[in-house]
Amino acid sequence: MQGNPQIIDALNGLLAAELAAMDQYFVHAEMYADMGLSKLHERIDHEFYDEKGHAQKLIERILMLEGKPDIHTRTPVRIGQDVEEMLANDLQLEYEVGDALKAAIALCERERDFNTRAILLPLLSDTEEDHAHWLEQQLRLIKLVGRDNYLVAQM
């Protein structure tokens, strides 16, 4: 089925962000493992697989719309130097993905592509209600209990 070129472009933009998120979460998860922060490693490794699932859904939809998935383009990857910076960088990425998802959903509504919209809504929910919310909680916990206490709890 021939899809709307604007929607295919928007989906490829989202794909670039999801692939970057995969890369960033992958590196951060391995950094947490290397630091001995097993709880953070487990959670961020889980996020890596969530992002992979998001990318897969986008690729499937692009192909169904007879588009070509752009797997070469990535939004900037920001690798943190310490736990707070890693969490903050991941949160910033989730905010950016959320904004891009909202813009793509609005485009789908304008162009009356309700099937693509239906695919994007669960991705937005994951981004806002699971990923971003959890990262916000972690940064609040660091402020609440202090960096050292937080790190001990993550071992």
Steps between C-alpha positions, in 0.01 A plus 500: 500500500654829391536723804511875539862615445473748790397223736778272375748785561361552851527127570861502381568795731355300788706201395817711518410596857412145606824362354697770681315414822595135451866596456498732800321253728730219387814693592354630827384151601850364447650792692267425794602133487866601502438723805332214684161673499300189416155650559566788262658261251192276505255788456693680227565173317121450507459849351738401219266215406194727524662741255586211270132402500402859419747506210363170372142631499611810310692295243202270449268797443743676263526183294122455495468856369751405225767726645865428558614487865798729558717309745808713439377826649512547878410788723792600724606243758608652833710271717519620859813509712332413830169353615316832530613616158411163347149513648457866400615429143261207473217717631578776249492243221161371618363856506622551141349169386172592672486832317573330167232239566244770578586683177474177299166413662367847414619454140324164483179663622526781242568247222232261631744209540334354806679164479843660530365719779382186682852353475659818637272549801639203701854620424410840645352334806820298555711811449308721743351265757777243526835626377492874577305461823744240636802717408339803670449287812865395505623858475261601781625211714859618456398845628291351781740240643828626361722362228693256718189348660338469159804323356514254792136413436581424134763236575 
